[in-house]
């Protein structure tokens, strides 16, 4: 299996923003030293759910402070950005990291973020698809000419170009078949898990992606799609469970208020119909996960190994972990990562 780290830097009310960021960078440096395969950062704005608003600045810092792990965005929300600048920023990160960068992209889902950034969420889906096309063409040799609905440019020399040719890209999907089909139609990998997904449906979403890749004639058997999960390892089950109690209650309450695409009047924008029953879907998905034996990766090393083995049996061979929770004592977060690397990872060689 492959193991990575995923961070959006949730902001606990008792920890300052500078300290939250500093603590996360300390964890990222440790992850690289411990031999984790990947480090991923996700963009968010305006809430305790995530502090990485300047995602390319953070990625550049990660590139400078790590040596071996691949670096990825999970995700850059394309509708908020000029795609030509995304192409330039991604190429720069690829150069700074020595060819270790993967650009993960998504269309976004929090209506509050769209309103504050002055982007109509109703246009998110078509912007995402056009911007993806622009980025891929911007990395090709020669000047860029593009005439679309949102982008109209002629003979622009987009530089620098990435070291990797092509620079790997992945698309974040939720659980909608349309999103999975679109990614497969482009021959691009997907990422699943996290707050936008329904964990109990992850094996099915992965299976659908493989089926659609087969349909479009893209090689896929060699690709192990990653799933994002929270991970916490401690010496005893009692400590593992009690350490996390209540830490993110305030953050979760805020996320329930803002973490969806609904307008202030309660309507669902075009392209987001699958979000209409998302809270119910999460409850159903959580029960489905339990019935399939998918349990939180929280416990002693032995327990976490057993639970990862169940995930592996369902086709999940790549995990991106958020280690600990916001507000957890930093030394316990670092201890968790050390124990995971030394007592869990060796049981699942790549």
MIKOL-898425 format. One record per residue: x, y, z of N, C-alpha, C in turn. Coordinates in steps of 0.001 Angstrom, whole numbers, padded with zeros to 6 digits, always signed. Each point is the difference from the previous one (the first is absolute). Layout:
! residues N
XYZXYZXYZ ...
END
This chain:
! residues 350
+000829-001201+000000-000829+001201+000000+000862+001249+000000 -000635+001112-000389+000646+001297+000095-000680+000820+001092 +000798+000794+000683-000537+000824+001080+000448+001449-000187 -000922+000894+000205+000304+001414-000124-000651+000809+001106 +000245+001293-000040-000528+000940+000981-000868+001021-000722 -001124+000344+000618-000915+000989-000574-000282+001084+001029 +000114+001271-000414-000204+001109+000921-000840+001097-000653 -001002+000470+000736-000669+001254-000350+000186+001027+001124 +000575-000431+001100+000255+000815+001205-001304+000548+000577 -000756-000883+000626-001189+000447+000725+000452+000845+001202 -000765+001044+000302+000421+001010+000971-000767-000148+001315 +000704-000496+001016-000586-000153+001329-000042+001357+000701 -001073+000320+000729-000114+001328+000624+001058+000315+001042 +000676-001015+000523+001007+000254+001026+001428+000008-000542 +000132-000086-001308+001327+000019-000627+000021+001129-001023 +001021+000841+000037+000070+001122-000926+000213-000500-001429 -000338+000844-000959+000216-000356-001401+001486-000220-000295 +000908+000930+000412+001425-000272-000276+000483-001310+000605 -000463-000320+001226+000433-001245+000626-000577-001213-000720 -001235+000116-000450-000619-001104-000745+000795-000316-001258 +000408+001034-000711+000770-000203-001224+001383-000552+000325 +000642+000555+001030+001335-000481+000386-000038-001463+000419 -001026-000377+000770-000126-001394+000428-000170-000932-001200 -000784+000447-000973-000223-000832-001187+001283-000172-000798 +000772+001064-000127+001270-000120-000718+000950-000939+000728 -000033+000002+001327+000829-000945+000746-000426-001435-000299 -001299-000247-000072-000499-001333-000333+000387-000397-001417 -000035+000942-000920+000345-000299-001386+001471-000386-000119 +000877+000738+000668+001421-000354-000022+000228-001383+000603 -000727-000309+001073+000135-001318+000613-000486-001081-000955 -001128+000227-000662-000534-000993-000935+001030-000340-001075 +000681+001013-000504+001025-000241-001015+001141-000824+000566 +000442+000315+001200+001102-000754+000607-000413-001430+000309 -001273-000216+000331-000475-001335+000354-000242-000890-001219 +000123+000558-001188-000138-000813-001196-001399-000096-000565 -000893+000925+000376-001322-000028-000613+000119+000380-001468 -000873-000592-000802+000129+000123-001450-000427+001356-000530 -001011+000606+000633-000620+001188-000587-000406+000977+001097 -000023+001295-000355-000503+001053+000880-000947+000860-000829 -001234+000119+000473-001045+000704-000754-000567+001149+000818 -000255+001127-000660-000595+001168+000644-001274+000393-000730 -001022+000414+000780-001273+000387-000586-000328+001456+000246 -000542+000672-001014-000336+001418+000056-001365+000218+000635 -000063+000958+000942-001277+000462+000551+000125+001453+000427 -001153+000638+000170-000031+001421+000347-001120+000285+001014 +000261+000958+000889-001021+000706+000778-000667-000788+001119 +000535-001147+000403-000619-000714+001113+001050-000830+000733 -000390-000515+001155+000893-000859+000782+000271-001335-000685 -000750-000314-001028+000175-001288-000670+001363-000130-000658 +000615+001125-000426+001302-000112-000646+000691+001343-000118 +001298+000025+000317+000776+001236+000004+000881+000177-001231 +000002-000960-000919+000924+000097-001127-000664+000787-001128 -000037+001316+000174-000546+000858-001046+001054+000298-001057 +001254+000172+000413+001084+000215-000952+000659-001320-000352 -000687-000826-000750+000435-001388-000164+001321-000117-000752 +000251+000837-000996+001263-000138-000732+001183+000473+000835 -000221+000993+000850+001065+000406+000922+000344-001142+000943 -001027-000676+000518+000230-001139+000888+000711-001138-000735 -000428-000276-001215+000619-001084-000771+001476+000308-000282 +000305+001262-000264+001395+000363-000208+000826-000209+001252 -000585+000312+001159+000690-000218+001270+000220-001490+000238 -001001-000804-000302+000130-001448+000146+001086-000533-000939 +000036+000514-001221+001031-000442-000950+001397+000281+000538 +000166+001147+000677+001308+000377+000515+000388-000798+001236 -001005-000403+000798+000282-000620+001292-000126-001518-000017 -000201-000592-001177-000033-001454-000131+000979-000432-001079 +000327-001285-000019+000993-000500-000940-000501-001160-000857 -000883-000829+000542-000314-001261-000662-001469-000188-000360 -000904+000374+000881-001426-000254-000224-000511+000788-001198 -000928-000600-000729-000703+000758-001031-000895+001029+000682 -000255+001095-000689-000790+001107+000523-001214+000170-000897 -001162+000199+000607-001191+000167-000813-000965+001007+000582 -000848+000534-000852-001105+000860+000440-001271-000830+000001 -000729+000103+001118-001221-000808+000111-001101+000813+000696 -000445+001032-000643+000247+000332-001396+000142+001514-000143 +000457+000399-001225-000176+001379-000444-001394+000081-000618 -000796+000966+000459-001366+000153-000508+000052+000882-001253 -000091-000612-001161+000266+000699-001257-000907+001203-000270 -001310-000065+000288-000830+001144-000365+000398+001313+000675 +000792-000057+001063+000414+001224+000691+001251+000628-000583 +000667-000668-000942+001313+000419-000449+000041+000187-001512 +000875+000892-000444+000306+000077-001416+000788-001255-000376 -000473-000790-000953+000659-001274-000283+001418+000156-000549 +000279+001100-000674+001356+000211-000506+000959+000197+001169 -000436+000735+001027+000839+000170+001179+000154-001311+000757 -001050-000826+000028+000125-001326+000624+001046-000828-000740 -000032+000056-001325+000991-000743-000790+001413+000471+000330 +000191+001317+000132+001318+000544+000328+000428-000377+001416 -000927+000139+000959+000316-000322+001395+000349-001480+000147 -000793-000851-000620+000244-001446+000105+001348-000356-000612 +000333+000587-001141+001293-000271-000623+001145+000462+000898 -000188+001145+000658+001034+000508+000902+000207-000943+001179 -001092-000490+000589+000118-000951+001106+000679-001278-000471 -000313-000432-001208+000634-001202-000531+001508+000190-000115 +000422+001172-000452+001431+000287-000113+000644+000066+001372 -000623+000727+000932+000564+000150+001348+000134-001341+000717 -000909-000917-000277+000009-001291+000677+000824-001045-000735 +000581+000367-001122+000766-000971-000764-000858-001041-000683 -001192+000404-000430-000891-000928-000702-000797-000906+000913 -000357+000508+001190-000746-000822+000964-001466+000414+000120 -000498+000879-000845-001318+000594+000219-001091-000687-000809 -001176-000142+000634-001227-000432-000669-001056+001063+000231 -000618+000476-001059-001043+001021+000120-001353-000674+000164 -000549+000079+001208-001352-000473+000254-000958+001172-000100 -001097-000195-000701-000937+001090-000271-001427-000437+000309 -000845+000983+000271-001408-000266+000243-000821+001212-000380 -001301-000178-000018-000887+001100-000389-000522+000782+001190 +000284-000464+001246-000469+000712+001183-001424-000361+000355 -000373+000311+001245-001351-000375+000427-000580+000911+001078 +000803+000903+000578-000517+000837+001077-000513+001325-000575 -001323+000187+000045-000609+001202-000564+000559+001263+000639 +000270-000053+001291+000545+001147+000705+001315+000460-000613 +000869-000940-000353+001279+000355-000606-000199+000640-001376 -000910-000550-000795-000276+000577-001319-000516+001430+000119 -000944+000220+000923-000552+001354+000156+001091+000987+000384 +000836-000379+000965+001026+000916+000494+001071+000282-001048 +000257-000958-000881+001016+000170-001033-000570+000553-001301 -001288+000290+000007-000610+000644-001158-000153-000888-001213 -000150-001304+000217-000181-000948-001102-001363-000663+000124 -000744-000018-001062-001338-000599+000002+000132-001518+000029 -000496-000638+001049+000106-001454+000108-000774-000697-001116 -000973+000683-000591-000745-000592-001113+000908-000270-001204 +001115+000724-000080+000921-000191-001125+001173-000910+000360 -000007-000556+001216+001169-000749+000468+000326-001188-000898 -000991-000784-000363+000259-001205-000798+000548+000341-001385 -000669+000877-000766+000571+000313-001325+001351+000712+000080 +000201+000855+001008+001314+000625+000159+001062-001067+000269 -000313-000928+000896+000968-001041+000340+000456-000749-001249 -000939-000402-000834+000345-000811-001164+000803+000800-001022 -000380+001262-000202+000762+000823-000936+001387+000318+000548 +000083+000328+001291+001285+000356+000593+000971-001180-000016 -000516-001202+000225+000841-001196-000103+000609-000097-001396 -000804+000222-001005+000484-000056-001374+001070+001064-000254 -000228+001204+000518+000961+001090-000176+001348-000358+000624 -000031-000537+001225+001238-000344+000709+000800-001031-000784 -000663-001039-000447+000709-001050-000738+000607+000537-001289 -000710+000875-000686+000531+000577-001236+001115+001003+000295 -000071+000687+001153+001035+000972+000352+001346-000659+000231 +000001-001270+000391+001252-000721+000257+000625-000561-001271 -000708+000058-001100+000561-000503-001249+001062+000968-000518 +000890-000497-000853+001036+000850-000585-000640+001064-000894 +000622+001177-000005-000481+001064-000870-001000+000898+000674 -000382+001092-000650-000950+000946+000581-001414-000573+000060 -000806+000583+000863-001372-000471+000237-001008+000932-000659 -000871-000581-000790-001177+000699-000513-001220-000796+000439 -000955+000678+000604-001174-000720+000511-001213+000921-000077 -001051-000486-000614-001252+000744-000076-001116-000877+000548 -000435+000340+001214-001061-000753+000646-001092+000935+000468 -000817-000492+000913-001076+000812+000560+000555+001016+000998 +000989-000439+000790+000527+000842+001069+001400+000542-000294 +000755-000690-000826+001377+000378-000295+000142+000242-001503 +000554+001163-000350+000204+000359-001393+001354+000708-000103 +001030-000747-000397+001339+000566-000108+000647-000478-001294 +001004+000744-000456+000650-000346-001252+001508+000176+000118 +000740-001026-000381+001448+000046-000149+000706+000477+001273 -000320-000667+001125+000594+000338+001292+001049-001045+000363 +001192+000448+000339+001084-000897+000380-000091-000290+001494 -000650-001086+000359-000202-000355+001414+001258-000708+000501 +000704+000638+000909+001242-000555+000557+000010+000213+001503 +000725-000883+000758+000779-001147-000484-000890-001194-000331 +000600-000993-000619-000661-001279-000231+000439-000973+001084 -000832-000984+000334+000384-000987+001028+001178-000855-000430 +000711-000533+001004+001036-000995-000275-000635-001290-000505 -001039-000444+000695-000669-001244-000372-000838+000222-001256 +000090-000944-000918-000763+000123-001234-000738-001305-000260 -001279-000053+000290-000792+001112+000522+000079+000079+001528 -000293+001156+000553-000113+000125+001444-001260-000746+000436 +000103-000920+000974-001180-000780+000396-001123+000877+000553 -001215-000363-000332-001179+000692+000508-000992-001017+000542 -000714+000393+001034-001081-000822+000550-001196+000895+000261 -001173-000598-000030-001242+000748+000193-000702-000505+001259 -000383+000930+000853-000786-000361+001176-001441-000238-000419 -000551-001114+000424-001406-000294-000276-000704-000245+001328 -001285+000167-000029-000797-000323+001180-000526-001419-000200 -001285-000126-000237-000539-001336-000277-000842-000008-001272 -000045+001133-000729-000869+000058-001178+000620-000764-001163 -000770-000846-000653+000515-000740-001156+000508+000915-001110 -000621+001201-000135+000410+000915-001055+001442+000469+000197 +000372+000307+001250+001362+000447+000276+001007-001106-000262 -000344-001212+000406+000892-001138-000216+000160-000251-001496 -001107+000065-000740+000048-000239-001440+000847+001053-000699 -000132+001262+000413+000778+001065-000636+001493-000224+000200 +000401-000318+001234+001418-000247+000268+000516-001146-000861 -000776-001077-000075+000422-001154-000792+000065+000341-001482 -000904+000841-000467+000006+000371-001418+001282+000730-000369 +000599+000686+000984+001261+000708-000213+001215-000873+000311 -000244-001217+000459+001094-000886+000370+000707+000427+001262 -000694+000747+000870+000620+000534+001210-000442-000790+001234 +000908-000102+000953-000309-000663+001262-000957+000871+000822 -000642-000642+000980-000889+000712+000908+000488-000179+001431 -000456+000889+000880+000238-000159+001423-001347-000010+000702 -000117-000847+001001-001258-000160+000719+000274+000048+001495 -001054+000134+000775+000144+000115+001447-000027+001455+000413 +000071+000232+001297-000043+001365+000491-001420+000486+000185 -000175+001289+000327-001328+000509+000374-001001+000040-001135 +000457-000004-001257-000949+000048-001101-000506-001375-000399 +000568-001040+000568-000338-001357-000425-000825-000724+001054 -000481-001143-000378-000733-000886+000890+000825-001271+000108 +000701-000191+001123+001047-001005+000068-000500-001398-000347 -001222-000310+000385-000512-001328-000282-000149-000289-001480 -000008+001062-000823-000154-000175-001437+001326-000007-000749 +001112+000213+000712+001295+000123-000662+000337-001217-000853 -000139-001235+000494+000313-001145-000866-000824-000014-001284 -001277+000400+000094-000839+000026-001189+000430+001088-000980 +000379+001163+000544+000467+001090-000861+001273-000413-000731 +000905-000662+000714+001231-000477-000629-000308-001010-001102 -000910-000910+000277-000365-001013-000995-000610+000657-001237 -000837+001020+000216-000603+000710-001134+001073+000674-000848 +000993+000619+000651+001070+000660-000760+000749-001013-000864 +000341-001155+000558+000694-001017-000786-000860-000457-001187 -001300-000149+000244-000898-000424-001090-000047+001048-001105 -000066+001295+000381-000064+001061-001006+001339+000168-000724 +001106-000184+000711+001306+000037-000662+000073-001102-001065 -000502-001170+000339-000056-001103-000960-000850+000399-001206 -001135+000631+000278-000911+000433-001062+000686+000952-000978 +000814+000929+000531+000655+000992-000859+001341-000481-000549 +000392-001212+000343+001217-000564-000557+001285+000520+000606 -000063+000438+001268+001192+000508+000673+000570-001078+000918 +001316-000214+000005+000603-000956+000936-000310+000399+001444 -000329-000983+000835-000409+000339+001360+000314-001085+001019 +000294-001213-000446+000179-001098+000947+001154+000249+000965 +000989+000772-000426+001192+000230+000814-000174+001148+000990 -001152+000676-000016-000194+001200+000817-000773-000344+001269 +000577+000331+001145-000669-000172+001283-000503+001356+000467 -001303+000194-000062-000575+001294+000368+000127+000244+001502 +000301+001229+000400+000159+000302+001428-001324+000353+000660 -000099-000296+001284-001132+000416+000824+000527+000805+001170 -000690+001068+000323+000400+000837+001125-000749-000380+001267 +000736-000167+001111-000622-000341+001281+000773+000648+001140 -000706+000232+001107+000666+000433+001222+000694-001204+000639 +001189+000246+000568+000772-001074+000629+000518+000501+001348 -000162-000835+001015+000616+000328+001287+000429-001288+000696 +001293-000111+000254+000580-001172+000652+000533+000420+001363 -000304-000803+001011+000454+000273+001372+000334-001326+000677 +000686+000053+001136+000402-001248+000672-001164-000872+000449 -001145+000610+000360-001152-000785+000452-001258+000463-000722 -001008-000866-000065-001272+000380-000607-000658+001118+000786 +000071-000073+001304-000620+001032+000832+000582+001373-000320 +001320+000065-000096+000634+001282-000295-000331+000446-001421 +000030-000919-000943-000281+000350-001393-001389+000617-000152 -000967-000564+000687-001370+000495-000129-000242+001248+000840 +000517+000041+001205-000272+001138+000883+000749+001259-000427 +001172-000153-000598+000786+001168-000414-000735+000886-000994 -000861-000592-000806-000629+000740-001091-001373+000550+000322 -000563-000398+001139-001390+000343+000324-000178+001516+000062 -000925+000508-000797-000407+001395+000070+000932+000996-000651 +001152-000445-000481+000983+000966-000497-000513+000823-001181 -000735-000623-000887-000414+000709-001206-001501+000266-000027 -000657-000020+001160-001449+000228+000037-000364+001372-000566 +000721+001032+000405-000317+001345-000475+000280+000130-001499 +001086-000605-000448+000336+000040-001427-001065-000743-000808 -000405-001165+000500-001014-000785-000705-001336+000735-000067 -000350+000698+001083-001251+000752+000005+000029+001098-001058 +001146+000670-000121+000120+001036-001033-000044-000618-001387 +000657-001148-000153-000006-000661-001304-001413-000404-000414 -000799-000453+000955-001387-000358-000328-000781+001214-000492 +000371+001187+000474-000690+001214-000446+000452+000450-001382 +001286-000128-000293+000529+000606-001227+000493-001005-001022 +000135-001263+000373+000650-000973-000865-000915-000662-001001 -000741+000799-000755-000889-000556-001013-000270+001059-001066 -000544-000404-001140-000211+000943-001104-001343+000720+000026 -000801-000195+001034-001328+000608+000027+000069+001524+000088 -000923+000651-000687-000128+001451+000103-000620+000354+001348 -000009+001300+000304-000609+000438+001261-001482-000340+000062 -000624-000132-001162-001423-000350-000034-000231-001511+000034 +001093-000774-000015-000127-001448+000103-000069-000735-001317 +000225+000691-001120-000042-000661-001294+001374-000599-000340 -000041-001051-000814+001216-000692-000425+000358+000485-001400 +001230+000486-000217+000374+000495-001332+000123-001116-001014 -000056+000380-001255+000111-000947-001101+001329-000734+000088 -000069-001323-000176+001203-000815+000055+000293-000575+001371 -000762+000413+001004+000240-000464+001370-001208-000749+000556 -000826-000554-000877-001227-000660+000455+000283-001147+000953 +001158-000645-000156+000315-001145+000853+000285+000417+001439 +000061+001326+000259+000202+000483+001365-001319+000176+000766 -001119-000131-000666-001283+000316+000631-000234-000796+001271 +000436-001249+000018-000218-000864+001162+001323-000432+000618 +001035+000863-000094+001330-000416+000417+000072-000366+001487 -000655+000766+000875+000072-000344+001427-000580-001386+000253 -001134-000294-000644-000593-001329+000144+000918-001052-000627 +000591+000332-001139+000916-000933-000657+001170-000346+000912 +000511+001002+000722+001123-000257+000903-000402-000976+001099 -001211+000193+000542-000461-000912+001051-000157-001416-000548 -000598-000096-001184-000180-001312-000621+001356-000610-000336 +000906+000860-000525+001325-000486-000363+000792-000465+001197 -000136+000721+001122+000708-000414+001210-000487-001360+000473 -001308-000222-000069-000541-001302+000397+000443-001085-000989 +000018+000338-001281+000465-000942-001016+001461-000377+000256 +000792+001010+000356+001412-000263+000278+000159-000957+001172 -000759+000239+001057+000080-000883+001179-000390-001424-000361 -001049-000149-000796-000448-001337-000386+001057-000725-000832 +000780+000772-000768+001052-000607-000813+001307-000145+000773 -000026+000404+001271+001191-000137+000821+000980+001139-000112 -000398+001103-000671+000870+001170-000127-000167+000847+001260 +001034+000019+000824-000062+000691+001279+001050+001105+000049 -000174+000999+000886+000979+001080+000101+001401-000537+000289 +000993+000624-000598+001390-000416+000213+000529+000678+001259 -000591-000384+001121+000314+000559+001315+000225-001171+000945 +001160-000019+000652+000247-001070+000956+001472-000295+000153 +000271-001143+000558+001388-000463+000123+000527-000382-001372 +001309-000156-000159+000513-000439-001296-000634-001302-000485 -000229-000918+000917-000593-001285-000393-001416+000187-000541 -000787+000818+000672-001379+000240-000439-000016+000718-001345 +000834+001006-000146+000048+000742-001254+000442-000908-001143 +000940-000897+000257+000404-000971-001026-001174-000870-000429 -000763-000481+000959-001152-000846-000322-001006+000760-000870 -000213+001265+000320-000989+000785-000739+000506+000369-001396 +001292+000219-000136+000563+000256-001324-000086-001269-000859 +000193-001148+000628-000102-001259-000747-001390-000145-000603 -001032+000421+000724-001365-000054-000535-000127+000932-001201 +000556+001209+000109-000035+000935-001123+000698-000598-001215 +001146-000629+000236+000738-000595-001108-000807-001104-000669 -000743-000755+000787-000808-001079-000561-001113+000526-000900 -000335+001281+000159-001052+000614-000814+000576+000822-001144 +001288-000172-000258+000613+000629-001150+000679+001324+000256 +000041+000425+001264+000659+001260+000341+001458-000306+000330 +000909+000469-000843+001419-000313+000167+000857+001257+000143 -000642+001132+000161+000723+001253+000193-000809+000862+000957 +000611+000400+001111-000683+000795+001012+000704+001335+000191 -000792+001063+000088+000512+001307+000365-000589+000351+001357 +000864+000077+000986-000475+000170+001359+000141+001418+000518 -001029+000451+000703+000108+001195+000828+000255-000505+001408 +001192+000229+000506+000433-000610+001253-000369+000884+001182 -000835-000561+000908-000479+000769+001137-001141+000912-000402 -000259+000998+000842-001048+000972-000276+000458+001380+000437 -000697+001006-000484+000305+001367+000399-000157+000138+001515 +000961+000636+000636-000050+000199+001443+000664-001091+000801 +000369-001119-000644+000717-001063+000699+001407+000485+000334 +000479-000376+001169+001368+000344+000375+000960-000399-001124 +000866+000936-000394+000885-000249-001134+000886-001221+000210 +000465-000201+001209+000872-001156+000238-000748-001308-000196 -001294-000018+000300-000781-001211-000241-000221-000220-001498 -000164+001085-000753-000123-000137-001449+001275-000572-000596 +001143+000510+000451+001277-000488-000507+000246-001449+000422 -000386-000314+001235+000134-001388+000469-000863-000931-000838 -001208+000432-000308-000897-000795-000845+000662-000320-001332 +000577+001005-000637+000638-000204-001293+001192-000946+000115 +000777+000163+001053+001162-000864+000215-000443-001451+000186 -001031-000211+000825-000486-001355+000230-000573-000600-001279 -000709+000819-000766-000587-000491-001238+001093-000457-000966 +001052+000827-000112+001078-000331-000926+000793-001223+000450 +000185-000132+001294+000868-001072+000508-000737-001300+000277 -001288+000091+000359-000722-001199+000450-001166-000409-000887 -000387+000873-000940-001103-000337-000912+000494-000158-001426 +000673+001003-000530+000416-000025-001396+000821-001220-000397 +000923-000480+000849+000784-001169-000406-000816-001257-000241 -001229-000039+000530-000864-001159-000209-000683+000007-001382 +000170+001117-000729-000667+000138-001302+000998+000532-001022 +001002-000796-000352+001015+000477-000955-000628+000316-001345 +000585+000991-000685-000509+000409-001292+000287-001116-001019 
END
